[in-house]
Amino acid sequence: MADNETLHSRYGAGRVVGERYGGFEKRVLFRNGLERWIRLDDLKDVNRRRPASSTTPKFQHIPDEELSARQLIEAFRLGIVPYRHVEDFTFGRKKEMEKLRKWLDMPSRSSLRLVGEYGTGKSHILAYAHRRALRDGFAVASVDMDPNENPFHKPKRIYGRLVRSFRYVSRADNRERGFRYFLKEALRAGFLEDHRYFSRLIQPDEDLWNWIEAREAAPRPVPTYDPGYKRHLSLFDYSTAANVYCYLISALGWAAREALGLKGLLLLFDEAETVGARGHTYQVQRGRHFITALIRMAANNRRLVKHPGITGLPYSRHASDIPFLYRIPCGVKLLFAFTPEVDWYRISELKRVPLMELESLSVRALREVFEEICKFYRKAYDLPGDFKPGGLFARLRSNRRNHTRTFVKGSVEALDLARFSPGKPPEQALDATP
């Protein structure tokens, strides 16, 4: 199995953990918790073979500040902002930031829709919400929706991705921790002992952890010949098993508040418009039903703590004694990022969720973005003091197609062209491009 560092233009840095089709596709675990199959030609530095050399390579020492600036510029070249710089590199979004902060502080408002065209910065806002919520005392988990890898009609996969990206800051040592540490803390404090699934983790082994993290295809953690097998409830991969995974997620939110003293659990769903992606009719319908169940769960709908049959929602007949909601209040907040094409009327529960529209950045905000990029570019490449890129902004602005990501990438590329065209005004360097 491959085990190499790699880079994707959209998802950032990651590690190759598998391959298929003769190496044509790689399974990549990205640093943000996302794991999916990626075509080889969409990745950089995968299995790169360097020619043998008889000479000892010479390495140039780069000062820390310059190296940090270069790393940031390379991220900008991909149209992304590194996670640790998200709060410092957010411009023209004061209104949206304030709305997010107020929403996080309102327990009565459990769900929020973020809507914007591709490239307007929805993923950036989600990253900001992630970092802000973590700092403010929430546990946070996120999933990048995908109609093939993580569709809404596969609740087990959604739960598994959320678990793997789960983060919180432990009050015991003020360190950022993950899912396993969270459950150990909650169980040691005497919570979740009556939970139908998590109570099995009082003395867990690796098989039990893999089972509760939905890493195994099998619904139960041990082989059928083990006499203890039937004592464990199943984690079904059925599209109707929404009640099982809402029950698990709601318990995590409840434990975050009651056991660990956190504000709750924030779940982030990027590219949630895939709920309407092409597929069988029953798959689309069950994806919509899962979204409805999540919204009602987060809103602490009291019908959901009872038998799932009275909720009006599809549920697994193989787990008919598992309610959608563990306890009230569950402490879960949901933030969905959509493009405008979603048919809201088809999901009435979603239509009632408060909306935050994300418009294109203003010219003033774009200028601030450009000036900030120039500042780091100077640090990264030690540009001469007489280098004045002001004319580049006007050219970039005229060619921009309302995409913030495209503007950021174009800014770095324009600065590259200007740097390698000495003696010319920076804006004229762009005329040499085809």
Residue, then its C-alpha position, 0 to 999 in steps of 0.5 A: m500500500a502506498d504511503n506518500e504525501t500528496l497535494h490536491s488543488r482543492y482539498g489540500a495536503g494529504r497522505v496516500v493510503g491506498e490505490r486501485y486500477g493499477g495505480f491510476e486512482k489513489r485513496v487519499l486521507f486529507r488533513n481536514g479528515l476527508e478521505r476519497w479516491i482521486r485520479l492520479d493526474d489530479l495529484k502532485d508528488v505521488n510516487r515521484r521517482r527522482p533520477a539517481s545522482s552521484t553528487t550530494p544535493k545542496f540545500q539552500h537555507i530559507p529563513d523561517e519567515e520566508l519559508s512560511a510566506r512561501q507555504l502560504i503563497e503556494a496555498f493561494r496558488l491553489g485558491i485555498v487559505p491554510y486552516r490556521h490563517v483563516e481568521d486572519f485572511t477573511f475580508g469583506r465578510k464582516k456581516e457574515m462573520e457577525k451573523l455566524r457568531k450570533w448564531l453559534d451563541m443562540p441555542s434556540r437556533s440549531s440550523l443554518r443554510l449558507v448559500g452561494e455560487y461556486g467560488t464565492g468562498k463557502s468553504h472558506i466560511l465553513a473553515y472560519a466557522h470550524r475554527r471559531a467554534l472550536r475556539d469558543g468551546f464547541a466540538v466540531a466535525s465536518v464532511d465534504m459531501d460527494p454523490n459517490e463517496n458520501p451521499f446523504h442516502k448513506p447515513k453510515r458513511i456520513y456518520g463515519r466521516l463526521v467521526r473521523s473529523f471530530r475535534y474538540v479542545s479538552r478542558a482537562d489539558n487544553r489540548e485539541r483531541g479527537f473522537r476516541y479521547f472524547l468518548k473515553e472522557a465522557l465514559r470515565a465521567g459516568f455518562l452514556e452508560d445507558h446508550r445502546y451503542f456507546s456503552r459498549l466502549i467501557q473497555p474497548d479494543e481496536d475492533l470495537w473502536n473500528w466498529i463504532e467509528a463505522r470503519e468496518a463494512a460489517p455491521r457488528p465488530v466481531p465474527t459471527y462465531d464469537p458467542g458475544y457477537k449478537r450482544h452488539l447492536s448493528l451499524f447498518d449501511y441501509s439508506t433507511a437507518a437514519n434513526v441509528y445515526c441520528y441517535l449516535i450523533s445526538a448522543l455526542g452533542w448531549a455528552a459534549r454539553e453535559a459530560l465535558g462542559l462544552k457548548g455543544l457539537l457543530l456539524l458542517f456539511d460542505e457541498a450539501e447540494t449533492v442531496g439533489a444529485r442524480g440517482h435512483t428516486y428512492q436514493v434522492q428521497r432518502g437523502r432528503h429524509f436524512i436531512t429532515a431527520l438531522i434538522r428535527m434532531a438538532a431542533n430537539n423535536r420531542r417526538l424523536v425520543k420515542h419509537p421511530g414509528i411515530t415520527g413519520l420518517p423512514y427508519s430501519r426495521h432492523a433497529s426499530d427500537i432505536p429512537f432518532l434522538y438520545r436525549i433533550p437537549c442534544g446540543v447539536k448545531l448544523l451548518f449546511a453549505f449549498t449552491p443556489e440550485v437546490d430545490w428547497y421546496r422539496i425539503s420543507e424542513l430545510k426551507r424553514v432553516p434560516l438563510m445566509e446568502l454569500e455574495s461576491l466580494s466587493v471591489r474594496a474587499l478584493r483590493e484588500v485580498f490582493e494587497e495581503i497576497c502582495k505582502f506575503y509574496r514580497k516576503a516569500y520572494d524578496l521583491p525589490g522595493d520599486f516593484k509596484p503591482g498596483g496595475l495588476f489589480a485593475r487587470l485582474r479585476s476586469n477578468r474576474r468572473n465573480h469567483t473569489r477563488t479564481f481571483v486569489k489564484g490569478s493574483v499569484e499567477a500574475l505576480d509570478l509573471a511580473r516577477f519573471s518579466p524584469g524591466k516591464p511594468p507588472e501589468q504588461a507582463l500579462d500581455a505576453t500570456p496566450 
